[in-house]
Amino acid sequence: MTIWLLKYPFTAVVALFLCACQPPQNAIETAKQIDGPTFDAQDVWHDIRKDFDLFYSYRDLRGFDADAYLGRVGDIVVNAEDRDAFRAALHRATFAFTDPHLGFGPRTDADFNTIPTAADVQVGYENGRYVILDVRADSAALSAGLRPGWEILAIDGTAMDAHIEAIFDGLIDQPDTAQRAYAATLAANGRRAGERHLDLRLPNGTEQTVTLANPRTLATAVMARPMIETRRINAADSTEIAVLRINNRLGDNGLITAFDEALQAVLDADGIILDLRNTPSGGNSEVGRSIMGHFTDSVRPFQIHEVPSLEREFTVPRRFIEQVFPRAPYFDPAKTVVLGGYWTGSMGEGIVIGMDALGIKTVASDMGDLLGGMSNFSFDQGRITLSIPTETLFHVDGTPREDFTASTALTSADSDADGSDPALAAALALLTAP
């Protein structure tokens, strides 16, 4: 990972990490509280607001008046009693932007789990109901029987509307549908410590309460698995399909060689399914381009970048196209399908849209919607950190990455109402179609 340290004409020292997402271990490790000198909330908020306004690439793209909202945030945080309360209030304020890439640290056990890395249910808001859209494979939620279509009535004994009101208290009077769904997903996946108790209503009208382990347990377990797992499926008409599933290692440069070797071992397969549904923490572009390079025989564009801060500061826009170079061994893109879902984040999303740009079939629900290319900032002599997207990203056809629709679009990608695997079934059908 390359780090550029830049000096700007303000007091914060900015460390820009040119990667697609925070390293997975940072997303799941418990932050330590840091003692420091006298804390001046007014001064620190001034520095944060200046950087936020200049660098947050999605500041004005989330469908509400960001200036009015940030003014309200400032009125709250400058009255925080100490640094910890200040940081917690700022972090809560980021939820209105519905962007999992955006957040303040260091995190504590009182914070919500990081989504999608430490999450096992995705929740939507439909007609006044908080409905499960997908349940993560291998998770405590799936093992407990939770399925898409179930309604969440309450968490830890508190009704869902009350959870949403508490999350946006003093910030937004009437959260919109996207904000309610985002907040509901946070609440359903719980805090960074402790179990969750969910009251649920099934599609047949029956109700039940379940106790679920903290999804950070699964996040840790995923990092202990092999970075890539390969299996072969004997499909219709004796067709043999190889499935390559990446376990949240898109930020590990060792995956470059590991993927080369895994692909070499399955070149005899009649088709390949690249499964990116377990890459919630994103990664870096070197790994992403190395994977995509195996499925093209010429230099091809895969993603468009924009840097809004340059136009804001200098009135000079910057947009550039990132390209993929061919890489051995080569596999026929016509015999390839890529899978994505709610636990496909950042660079994983970039690979899905890049493979689509190469003409490869994609099967996916909505994905993680980790917006843009990431940078990390620090304030108050490093005692408060900000993770923030500083680039907007697009498919080569100009579609914002977060608005991409797969060639085979699904409502849920990890689990069906009966607990089966809808994305894998759709991919096998595509590869075995006459």
C-alpha positions as a Markdown table, in Angstrom:
| # | Residue | x | y | z |
|---|---|---|---|---|
| 1 | Met | 0.0 | 0.0 | 0.0 |
| 2 | Thr | 1.4 | 3.4 | -1.0 |
| 3 | Ile | 1.1 | 6.3 | 1.5 |
| 4 | Trp | 1.4 | 9.9 | 0.5 |
| 5 | Leu | 1.9 | 12.5 | 3.3 |
| 6 | Leu | 0.7 | 15.9 | 2.1 |
| 7 | Lys | 0.8 | 19.3 | 3.8 |
| 8 | Tyr | -2.2 | 21.5 | 3.5 |
| 9 | Pro | -2.8 | 25.1 | 4.8 |
| 10 | Phe | -4.7 | 23.9 | 7.8 |
| 11 | Thr | -3.8 | 22.3 | 11.1 |
| 12 | Ala | -4.8 | 18.7 | 10.4 |
| 13 | Val | -2.1 | 16.4 | 9.0 |
| 14 | Val | -3.7 | 14.4 | 6.3 |
| 15 | Ala | -2.5 | 10.9 | 5.5 |
| 16 | Leu | -4.0 | 9.7 | 2.2 |
| 17 | Phe | -4.0 | 6.0 | 1.8 |
| 18 | Leu | -4.5 | 5.2 | -1.9 |
| 19 | Cys | -6.5 | 2.0 | -1.4 |
| 20 | Ala | -10.1 | 1.0 | -2.0 |
| 21 | Cys | -10.9 | 0.3 | 1.6 |
| 22 | Gln | -9.6 | 0.1 | 5.2 |
| 23 | Pro | -7.7 | -3.2 | 5.8 |
| 24 | Pro | -10.1 | -5.8 | 7.0 |
| 25 | Gln | -8.2 | -6.2 | 10.3 |
| 26 | Asn | -8.7 | -2.5 | 11.1 |
| 27 | Ala | -12.4 | -2.9 | 10.5 |
| 28 | Ile | -12.7 | -5.6 | 13.2 |
| 29 | Glu | -10.1 | -4.8 | 15.8 |
| 30 | Thr | -11.1 | -3.0 | 19.0 |
| 31 | Ala | -9.8 | 0.5 | 19.2 |
| 32 | Lys | -8.0 | 1.7 | 22.3 |
| 33 | Gln | -8.9 | 5.0 | 23.9 |
| 34 | Ile | -6.1 | 7.6 | 23.6 |
| 35 | Asp | -5.4 | 10.2 | 26.3 |
| 36 | Gly | -4.3 | 13.6 | 25.3 |
| 37 | Pro | -4.0 | 17.3 | 26.2 |
| 38 | Thr | -6.9 | 19.7 | 26.7 |
| 39 | Phe | -9.5 | 19.1 | 24.0 |
| 40 | Asp | -11.0 | 22.0 | 22.1 |
| 41 | Ala | -14.1 | 20.8 | 20.3 |
| 42 | Gln | -14.6 | 24.1 | 18.4 |
| 43 | Asp | -11.1 | 24.1 | 16.9 |
| 44 | Val | -11.2 | 20.4 | 16.0 |
| 45 | Trp | -14.6 | 20.7 | 14.4 |
| 46 | His | -13.4 | 23.6 | 12.4 |
| 47 | Asp | -10.6 | 21.5 | 10.9 |
| 48 | Ile | -12.8 | 18.5 | 10.3 |
| 49 | Arg | -15.5 | 20.6 | 8.6 |
| 50 | Lys | -12.9 | 22.2 | 6.3 |
| 51 | Asp | -11.5 | 18.9 | 5.2 |
| 52 | Phe | -15.0 | 17.2 | 5.0 |
| 53 | Asp | -16.3 | 20.0 | 2.7 |
| 54 | Leu | -13.3 | 19.9 | 0.4 |
| 55 | Phe | -12.5 | 16.2 | 0.2 |
| 56 | Tyr | -15.6 | 14.1 | 0.8 |
| 57 | Ser | -16.4 | 13.2 | -2.8 |
| 58 | Tyr | -20.1 | 12.3 | -2.1 |
| 59 | Arg | -20.9 | 15.3 | 0.1 |
| 60 | Asp | -23.5 | 16.8 | -2.2 |
| 61 | Leu | -24.7 | 13.6 | -3.9 |
| 62 | Arg | -26.8 | 11.9 | -1.1 |
| 63 | Gly | -30.1 | 13.7 | -1.8 |
| 64 | Phe | -30.3 | 16.2 | 1.1 |
| 65 | Asp | -29.0 | 19.7 | 2.0 |
| 66 | Ala | -25.5 | 18.9 | 3.2 |
| 67 | Asp | -24.7 | 22.5 | 4.3 |
| 68 | Ala | -27.8 | 22.7 | 6.5 |
| 69 | Tyr | -27.1 | 19.2 | 7.9 |
| 70 | Leu | -23.5 | 19.9 | 8.7 |
| 71 | Gly | -24.5 | 23.1 | 10.4 |
| 72 | Arg | -26.8 | 21.1 | 12.7 |
| 73 | Val | -24.0 | 18.6 | 13.3 |
| 74 | Gly | -21.6 | 21.3 | 14.3 |
| 75 | Asp | -24.1 | 22.8 | 16.8 |
| 76 | Ile | -24.2 | 19.3 | 18.5 |
| 77 | Val | -20.5 | 18.3 | 18.5 |
| 78 | Val | -19.0 | 21.6 | 19.7 |
| 79 | Asn | -20.9 | 21.1 | 22.9 |
| 80 | Ala | -19.6 | 17.6 | 23.5 |
| 81 | Glu | -18.3 | 17.1 | 27.0 |
| 82 | Asp | -15.0 | 15.4 | 26.0 |
| 83 | Arg | -13.1 | 13.9 | 23.1 |
| 84 | Asp | -14.8 | 10.5 | 23.3 |
| 85 | Ala | -18.3 | 12.1 | 23.2 |
| 86 | Phe | -17.2 | 14.4 | 20.3 |
| 87 | Arg | -16.0 | 11.4 | 18.2 |
| 88 | Ala | -19.1 | 9.4 | 19.0 |
| 89 | Ala | -21.4 | 12.2 | 18.0 |
| 90 | Leu | -19.5 | 12.8 | 14.7 |
| 91 | His | -19.5 | 9.1 | 13.9 |
| 92 | Arg | -23.3 | 8.9 | 14.4 |
| 93 | Ala | -23.7 | 11.9 | 12.2 |
| 94 | Thr | -22.1 | 10.1 | 9.3 |
| 95 | Phe | -25.0 | 7.6 | 9.1 |
| 96 | Ala | -27.2 | 10.1 | 7.3 |
| 97 | Phe | -24.9 | 9.8 | 4.2 |
| 98 | Thr | -25.6 | 6.0 | 4.1 |
| 99 | Asp | -22.0 | 5.3 | 3.2 |
| 100 | Pro | -20.1 | 2.4 | 4.9 |
| 101 | His | -16.8 | 3.9 | 3.8 |
| 102 | Leu | -17.4 | 7.0 | 5.9 |
| 103 | Gly | -16.7 | 7.0 | 9.6 |
| 104 | Phe | -14.8 | 8.5 | 12.6 |
| 105 | Gly | -12.4 | 6.5 | 14.9 |
| 106 | Pro | -11.0 | 5.1 | 17.0 |
| 107 | Arg | -14.0 | 2.8 | 17.3 |
| 108 | Thr | -15.2 | 1.5 | 20.7 |
| 109 | Asp | -17.4 | -1.4 | 21.7 |
| 110 | Ala | -20.3 | 1.0 | 22.1 |
| 111 | Asp | -20.2 | 1.7 | 18.3 |
| 112 | Phe | -22.2 | -0.3 | 15.8 |
| 113 | Asn | -20.4 | -3.0 | 13.9 |
| 114 | Thr | -18.8 | -2.1 | 10.7 |
| 115 | Ile | -21.0 | -3.0 | 7.7 |
| 116 | Pro | -20.7 | -4.9 | 5.6 |
| 117 | Thr | -17.5 | -6.5 | 7.1 |
| 118 | Ala | -19.0 | -7.4 | 10.5 |
| 119 | Ala | -22.6 | -7.9 | 9.4 |
| 120 | Asp | -24.7 | -10.9 | 8.6 |
| 121 | Val | -28.1 | -9.4 | 7.7 |
| 122 | Gln | -29.0 | -6.7 | 5.2 |
| 123 | Val | -32.2 | -4.9 | 5.9 |
| 124 | Gly | -34.5 | -2.8 | 3.7 |
| 125 | Tyr | -37.4 | -0.5 | 4.5 |
| 126 | Glu | -40.6 | -1.2 | 2.6 |
| 127 | Asn | -44.1 | 0.3 | 3.3 |
| 128 | Gly | -43.3 | 1.0 | 6.9 |
| 129 | Arg | -41.7 | -2.5 | 7.5 |
| 130 | Tyr | -38.1 | -3.4 | 8.1 |
| 131 | Val | -37.6 | -6.4 | 5.9 |
| 132 | Ile | -34.5 | -8.7 | 5.6 |
| 133 | Leu | -33.1 | -8.5 | 2.1 |
| 134 | Asp | -30.4 | -11.0 | 2.4 |
| 135 | Val | -28.6 | -13.3 | 5.0 |
| 136 | Arg | -24.9 | -13.9 | 4.8 |
| 137 | Ala | -23.7 | -17.4 | 4.0 |
| 138 | Asp | -22.1 | -19.3 | 6.9 |
| 139 | Ser | -23.4 | -16.8 | 9.4 |
| 140 | Ala | -25.1 | -17.0 | 12.8 |
| 141 | Ala | -28.2 | -15.4 | 11.3 |
| 142 | Leu | -28.4 | -18.1 | 8.5 |
| 143 | Ser | -27.8 | -20.9 | 11.0 |
| 144 | Ala | -30.6 | -19.6 | 13.2 |
| 145 | Gly | -33.0 | -19.8 | 10.3 |
| 146 | Leu | -33.3 | -16.1 | 9.3 |
| 147 | Arg | -34.2 | -15.7 | 5.6 |
| 148 | Pro | -34.9 | -12.9 | 3.1 |
| 149 | Gly | -38.5 | -11.7 | 3.5 |
| 150 | Trp | -38.7 | -11.9 | 7.3 |
| 151 | Glu | -39.6 | -8.7 | 9.0 |
| 152 | Ile | -37.6 | -7.4 | 12.0 |
| 153 | Leu | -40.0 | -6.0 | 14.6 |
| 154 | Ala | -37.6 | -5.2 | 17.4 |
| 155 | Ile | -34.0 | -5.5 | 18.5 |
| 156 | Asp | -33.0 | -6.1 | 22.2 |
| 157 | Gly | -36.6 | -5.3 | 23.1 |
| 158 | Thr | -36.8 | -1.9 | 21.4 |
| 159 | Ala | -39.1 | -1.4 | 18.4 |
| 160 | Met | -37.4 | -0.7 | 15.1 |
| 161 | Asp | -38.8 | 2.8 | 14.7 |
| 162 | Ala | -37.4 | 3.7 | 18.1 |
| 163 | His | -34.0 | 2.5 | 17.0 |
| 164 | Ile | -34.1 | 4.7 | 13.9 |
| 165 | Glu | -35.3 | 7.7 | 15.9 |
| 166 | Ala | -32.4 | 7.3 | 18.3 |
| 167 | Ile | -29.8 | 7.0 | 15.6 |
| 168 | Phe | -30.9 | 10.2 | 13.9 |
| 169 | Asp | -32.0 | 12.0 | 17.1 |
| 170 | Gly | -31.4 | 15.8 | 16.7 |
| 171 | Leu | -30.0 | 15.3 | 13.2 |
| 172 | Ile | -32.8 | 14.4 | 10.9 |
| 173 | Asp | -36.5 | 14.7 | 11.7 |
| 174 | Gln | -37.8 | 12.5 | 8.8 |
| 175 | Pro | -35.2 | 10.0 | 7.6 |
| 176 | Asp | -35.8 | 8.9 | 4.0 |
| 177 | Thr | -36.1 | 5.3 | 2.9 |
| 178 | Ala | -32.4 | 4.8 | 2.3 |
| 179 | Gln | -31.5 | 6.3 | 5.6 |
| 180 | Arg | -34.0 | 4.1 | 7.5 |
| 181 | Ala | -32.7 | 1.0 | 5.7 |
| 182 | Tyr | -29.1 | 1.9 | 6.5 |
| 183 | Ala | -29.9 | 2.6 | 10.1 |
| 184 | Ala | -31.9 | -0.6 | 10.4 |
| 185 | Thr | -29.0 | -2.6 | 9.0 |
| 186 | Leu | -26.7 | -1.1 | 11.6 |
| 187 | Ala | -29.1 | -1.9 | 14.4 |
| 188 | Ala | -29.7 | -5.4 | 13.2 |
| 189 | Asn | -26.0 | -6.2 | 13.2 |
| 190 | Gly | -25.5 | -4.9 | 16.7 |
| 191 | Arg | -22.7 | -3.2 | 18.6 |
| 192 | Arg | -19.1 | -4.3 | 18.5 |
| 193 | Ala | -19.6 | -6.3 | 21.7 |
| 194 | Gly | -22.4 | -8.5 | 22.8 |
| 195 | Glu | -25.2 | -10.7 | 21.3 |
| 196 | Arg | -28.3 | -9.5 | 19.5 |
| 197 | His | -31.9 | -10.4 | 20.3 |
| 198 | Leu | -34.2 | -10.0 | 17.3 |
| 199 | Asp | -38.0 | -10.2 | 17.3 |
| 200 | Leu | -39.1 | -11.4 | 13.9 |
| 201 | Arg | -42.3 | -11.9 | 11.9 |
| 202 | Leu | -42.2 | -14.6 | 9.2 |
| 203 | Pro | -44.1 | -14.3 | 5.9 |
| 204 | Asn | -46.7 | -16.7 | 7.2 |
| 205 | Gly | -47.5 | -14.3 | 10.1 |
| 206 | Thr | -45.9 | -16.3 | 12.9 |
| 207 | Glu | -43.5 | -14.5 | 15.2 |
| 208 | Gln | -40.3 | -15.6 | 17.0 |
| 209 | Thr | -37.4 | -14.2 | 18.9 |
| 210 | Val | -33.8 | -15.3 | 18.2 |
| 211 | Thr | -30.5 | -14.6 | 19.9 |
| 212 | Leu | -27.6 | -14.3 | 17.6 |
| 213 | Ala | -23.8 | -14.2 | 18.1 |
| 214 | Asn | -22.0 | -11.0 | 17.3 |
| 215 | Pro | -21.2 | -11.0 | 13.5 |
| 216 | Arg | -17.6 | -9.9 | 14.4 |
| 217 | Thr | -17.1 | -13.6 | 15.2 |
| 218 | Leu | -17.7 | -14.5 | 11.6 |
| 219 | Ala | -15.6 | -11.5 | 10.4 |
| 220 | Thr | -12.6 | -12.9 | 12.4 |
| 221 | Ala | -13.3 | -16.5 | 11.2 |
| 222 | Val | -13.3 | -15.5 | 7.5 |
| 223 | Met | -9.8 | -14.0 | 7.9 |
| 224 | Ala | -8.5 | -17.4 | 9.2 |
| 225 | Arg | -9.7 | -19.2 | 6.1 |
| 226 | Pro | -7.6 | -19.7 | 3.0 |
| 227 | Met | -7.6 | -16.5 | 1.0 |
| 228 | Ile | -9.1 | -18.4 | -2.0 |
| 229 | Glu | -11.1 | -21.6 | -2.0 |
| 230 | Thr | -11.6 | -23.7 | -5.1 |
| 231 | Arg | -14.1 | -26.4 | -5.8 |
| 232 | Arg | -15.5 | -28.1 | -8.9 |
| 233 | Ile | -19.1 | -28.8 | -9.7 |
| 234 | Asn | -20.3 | -31.4 | -12.1 |
| 235 | Ala | -23.2 | -29.6 | -13.8 |
| 236 | Ala | -25.6 | -30.5 | -16.6 |
| 237 | Asp | -24.4 | -32.7 | -19.5 |
| 238 | Ser | -21.2 | -33.6 | -17.7 |
| 239 | Thr | -20.1 | -30.0 | -17.7 |
| 240 | Glu | -17.5 | -29.3 | -15.1 |
| 241 | Ile | -17.5 | -25.8 | -13.5 |
| 242 | Ala | -14.8 | -24.5 | -11.2 |
| 243 | Val | -15.8 | -22.0 | -8.5 |
| 244 | Leu | -13.1 | -19.7 | -7.1 |
| 245 | Arg | -14.3 | -18.0 | -3.9 |
| 246 | Ile | -12.2 | -15.2 | -2.4 |
| 247 | Asn | -12.4 | -14.8 | 1.4 |
| 248 | Asn | -12.0 | -11.1 | 2.0 |
| 249 | Arg | -8.4 | -10.9 | 0.9 |
| 250 | Leu | -8.6 | -8.3 | -1.9 |
| 251 | Gly | -6.3 | -6.1 | 0.2 |
| 252 | Asp | -3.6 | -8.8 | 0.5 |
| 253 | Asn | -1.0 | -8.6 | -2.3 |
| 254 | Gly | -0.3 | -12.3 | -1.7 |
| 255 | Leu | -3.6 | -13.0 | -3.4 |
| 256 | Ile | -2.0 | -12.0 | -6.7 |
| 257 | Thr | 0.2 | -15.1 | -6.8 |
| 258 | Ala | -2.4 | -17.3 | -5.1 |
| 259 | Phe | -5.0 | -16.4 | -7.7 |
| 260 | Asp | -2.6 | -17.1 | -10.5 |
| 261 | Glu | -1.9 | -20.5 | -9.1 |
| 262 | Ala | -5.6 | -21.3 | -8.4 |
| 263 | Leu | -6.6 | -20.3 | -11.9 |
| 264 | Gln | -3.8 | -22.4 | -13.5 |
| 265 | Ala | -5.1 | -25.4 | -11.7 |
| 266 | Val | -8.6 | -25.1 | -13.2 |
| 267 | Leu | -7.9 | -24.1 | -16.8 |
| 268 | Asp | -9.3 | -27.5 | -17.9 |
| 269 | Ala | -12.7 | -26.6 | -16.5 |
| 270 | Asp | -15.6 | -25.9 | -18.9 |
| 271 | Gly | -16.4 | -22.7 | -17.1 |
| 272 | Ile | -15.4 | -20.6 | -14.1 |
| 273 | Ile | -17.5 | -18.8 | -11.5 |
| 274 | Leu | -15.5 | -16.1 | -9.7 |
| 275 | Asp | -17.3 | -15.7 | -6.4 |
| 276 | Leu | -16.8 | -12.2 | -4.8 |
| 277 | Arg | -19.7 | -12.5 | -2.3 |
| 278 | Asn | -17.3 | -12.8 | 0.6 |
| 279 | Thr | -15.1 | -9.6 | 0.1 |
| 280 | Pro | -16.9 | -7.1 | 2.3 |
| 281 | Ser | -13.8 | -5.1 | 3.3 |
| 282 | Gly | -12.6 | -4.3 | -0.2 |
| 283 | Gly | -8.9 | -4.2 | -1.1 |
| 284 | Asn | -6.6 | -2.5 | -3.5 |
| 285 | Ser | -6.5 | -1.9 | -7.2 |
| 286 | Glu | -3.3 | -3.9 | -7.8 |
| 287 | Val | -5.0 | -7.1 | -6.6 |
| 288 | Gly | -8.2 | -6.2 | -8.5 |
| 289 | Arg | -6.4 | -5.6 | -11.8 |
| 290 | Ser | -4.3 | -8.7 | -11.4 |
| 291 | Ile | -7.5 | -10.8 | -11.2 |
| 292 | Met | -9.3 | -9.1 | -14.1 |
| 293 | Gly | -6.2 | -9.3 | -16.3 |
| 294 | His | -6.6 | -13.1 | -16.6 |
| 295 | Phe | -9.9 | -12.6 | -18.5 |
| 296 | Thr | -8.8 | -10.2 | -21.3 |
| 297 | Asp | -6.4 | -10.6 | -24.2 |
| 298 | Ser | -5.9 | -6.8 | -24.7 |
| 299 | Val | -5.6 | -3.6 | -22.6 |
| 300 | Arg | -9.1 | -2.6 | -21.6 |
| 301 | Pro | -10.6 | 0.1 | -19.4 |
| 302 | Phe | -12.4 | -1.1 | -16.2 |
| 303 | Gln | -13.2 | 1.9 | -14.1 |
| 304 | Ile | -13.5 | 5.7 | -14.2 |
| 305 | His | -12.3 | 8.0 | -11.4 |
| 306 | Glu | -13.2 | 11.6 | -10.6 |
| 307 | Val | -11.5 | 13.7 | -7.9 |
| 308 | Pro | -14.1 | 16.4 | -6.9 |
| 309 | Ser | -11.8 | 18.2 | -4.4 |
| 310 | Leu | -9.7 | 19.5 | -7.3 |
| 311 | Glu | -12.6 | 21.2 | -9.0 |
| 312 | Arg | -13.8 | 22.5 | -5.6 |
| 313 | Glu | -10.4 | 24.0 | -4.8 |
| 314 | Phe | -9.0 | 25.0 | -8.2 |
| 315 | Thr | -12.1 | 24.9 | -10.5 |
| 316 | Val | -10.2 | 22.3 | -12.6 |
| 317 | Pro | -12.0 | 18.9 | -12.9 |
| 318 | Arg | -10.0 | 15.7 | -13.0 |
| 319 | Arg | -11.3 | 12.5 | -14.5 |
| 320 | Phe | -9.3 | 9.5 | -15.6 |
| 321 | Ile | -9.8 | 5.9 | -16.7 |
| 322 | Glu | -8.0 | 3.0 | -15.0 |
| 323 | Gln | -7.1 | 0.1 | -17.3 |
| 324 | Val | -6.5 | -3.6 | -17.1 |
| 325 | Phe | -3.5 | -5.3 | -18.8 |
| 326 | Pro | -3.6 | -9.0 | -19.9 |
| 327 | Arg | -2.1 | -11.4 | -17.5 |
| 328 | Ala | -1.2 | -15.1 | -17.9 |
| 329 | Pro | -2.8 | -17.6 | -17.6 |
| 330 | Tyr | -5.7 | -16.5 | -19.8 |
| 331 | Phe | -9.3 | -17.9 | -19.4 |
| 332 | Asp | -12.1 | -17.4 | -21.9 |
| 333 | Pro | -14.3 | -14.5 | -20.6 |
| 334 | Ala | -17.3 | -16.1 | -22.5 |
| 335 | Lys | -17.0 | -19.1 | -20.1 |
| 336 | Thr | -16.8 | -17.0 | -17.0 |
| 337 | Val | -19.5 | -15.6 | -14.6 |
| 338 | Val | -18.8 | -13.2 | -11.7 |
| 339 | Leu | -20.9 | -13.2 | -8.5 |
| 340 | Gly | -21.5 | -10.2 | -6.2 |
| 341 | Gly | -23.8 | -9.4 | -3.4 |
| 342 | Tyr | -24.3 | -7.3 | -0.2 |
| 343 | Trp | -21.0 | -8.6 | 1.1 |
| 344 | Thr | -19.1 | -7.5 | -2.0 |
| 345 | Gly | -17.4 | -4.2 | -0.9 |
| 346 | Ser | -15.4 | -1.5 | -2.5 |
| 347 | Met | -12.7 | -3.2 | -4.7 |
| 348 | Gly | -14.9 | -6.2 | -4.9 |
| 349 | Glu | -17.5 | -4.0 | -6.4 |
| 350 | Gly | -14.8 | -2.5 | -8.7 |
| 351 | Ile | -14.0 | -6.0 | -10.0 |
| 352 | Val | -17.6 | -6.8 | -10.7 |
| 353 | Ile | -18.1 | -3.6 | -12.7 |
| 354 | Gly | -14.7 | -4.1 | -14.4 |
| 355 | Met | -15.5 | -7.7 | -15.4 |
| 356 | Asp | -18.9 | -6.4 | -16.8 |
| 357 | Ala | -16.9 | -3.8 | -18.8 |
| 358 | Leu | -14.9 | -6.7 | -20.2 |
| 359 | Gly | -18.2 | -8.3 | -21.4 |
| 360 | Ile | -18.3 | -11.0 | -18.7 |
| 361 | Lys | -21.6 | -12.1 | -17.3 |
| 362 | Thr | -22.4 | -10.8 | -13.8 |
| 363 | Val | -24.9 | -12.2 | -11.3 |
| 364 | Ala | -25.5 | -10.0 | -8.3 |
| 365 | Ser | -27.9 | -8.3 | -6.0 |
| 366 | Asp | -27.2 | -4.8 | -4.9 |
| 367 | Met | -23.7 | -4.8 | -3.5 |
| 368 | Gly | -22.0 | -3.2 | -0.5 |
| 369 | Asp | -22.2 | 0.4 | -1.8 |
| 370 | Leu | -18.9 | 1.4 | -0.2 |
| 371 | Leu | -18.7 | 4.6 | -2.0 |
| 372 | Gly | -15.6 | 5.9 | -3.9 |
| 373 | Gly | -11.9 | 5.5 | -3.4 |
| 374 | Met | -10.7 | 5.8 | 0.2 |
| 375 | Ser | -8.4 | 8.1 | 2.2 |
| 376 | Asn | -7.7 | 8.4 | 5.9 |
| 377 | Phe | -7.4 | 11.7 | 7.7 |
| 378 | Ser | -6.3 | 12.5 | 11.3 |
| 379 | Phe | -7.1 | 15.3 | 13.6 |
| 380 | Asp | -6.4 | 16.5 | 17.2 |
| 381 | Gln | -2.8 | 15.2 | 16.9 |
| 382 | Gly | -3.9 | 11.9 | 15.6 |
| 383 | Arg | -6.4 | 11.2 | 18.4 |
| 384 | Ile | -9.4 | 11.4 | 16.0 |
| 385 | Thr | -9.4 | 9.7 | 12.6 |
| 386 | Leu | -11.7 | 10.0 | 9.6 |
| 387 | Ser | -12.1 | 7.5 | 6.9 |
| 388 | Ile | -13.5 | 9.2 | 3.8 |
| 389 | Pro | -14.0 | 8.6 | 0.1 |
| 390 | Thr | -12.1 | 11.2 | -1.9 |
| 391 | Glu | -12.8 | 9.9 | -5.4 |
| 392 | Thr | -16.1 | 9.1 | -7.1 |
| 393 | Leu | -16.0 | 5.9 | -9.1 |
| 394 | Phe | -17.9 | 4.9 | -12.2 |
| 395 | His | -18.4 | 2.0 | -14.6 |
| 396 | Val | -16.8 | 2.7 | -18.0 |
| 397 | Asp | -20.3 | 3.4 | -19.4 |
| 398 | Gly | -20.6 | 6.3 | -16.9 |
| 399 | Thr | -22.9 | 4.6 | -14.4 |
| 400 | Pro | -21.9 | 5.4 | -10.8 |
| 401 | Arg | -20.5 | 2.2 | -9.2 |
| 402 | Glu | -23.1 | 2.2 | -6.5 |
| 403 | Asp | -25.9 | 2.2 | -9.1 |
| 404 | Phe | -24.6 | -0.7 | -11.2 |
| 405 | Thr | -27.1 | -3.4 | -12.0 |
| 406 | Ala | -25.7 | -6.9 | -12.9 |
| 407 | Ser | -26.6 | -8.6 | -16.2 |
| 408 | Thr | -28.5 | -11.1 | -14.0 |
| 409 | Ala | -29.9 | -9.0 | -11.2 |
| 410 | Leu | -31.1 | -10.6 | -8.0 |
| 411 | Thr | -32.9 | -9.3 | -4.9 |
| 412 | Ser | -30.8 | -11.6 | -2.7 |
| 413 | Ala | -27.5 | -13.2 | -3.6 |
| 414 | Asp | -26.4 | -15.2 | -0.6 |
| 415 | Ser | -29.6 | -16.8 | 0.5 |
| 416 | Asp | -33.1 | -17.5 | -0.9 |
| 417 | Ala | -36.2 | -17.7 | 1.2 |
| 418 | Asp | -35.6 | -21.5 | 1.5 |
| 419 | Gly | -31.9 | -21.0 | 2.4 |
| 420 | Ser | -30.5 | -22.1 | -0.9 |
| 421 | Asp | -27.8 | -20.2 | -2.9 |
| 422 | Pro | -29.6 | -18.1 | -5.6 |
| 423 | Ala | -26.5 | -16.5 | -7.2 |
| 424 | Leu | -24.7 | -19.8 | -7.7 |
| 425 | Ala | -27.8 | -21.4 | -9.2 |
| 426 | Ala | -28.1 | -18.5 | -11.6 |
| 427 | Ala | -24.4 | -18.7 | -12.6 |
| 428 | Leu | -24.6 | -22.5 | -13.3 |
| 429 | Ala | -27.7 | -22.0 | -15.4 |
| 430 | Leu | -25.8 | -19.4 | -17.5 |
| 431 | Leu | -22.8 | -21.6 | -18.0 |
| 432 | Thr | -24.7 | -24.7 | -18.9 |
| 433 | Ala | -27.4 | -23.1 | -21.1 |
| 434 | Pro | -27.5 | -24.6 | -24.6 |
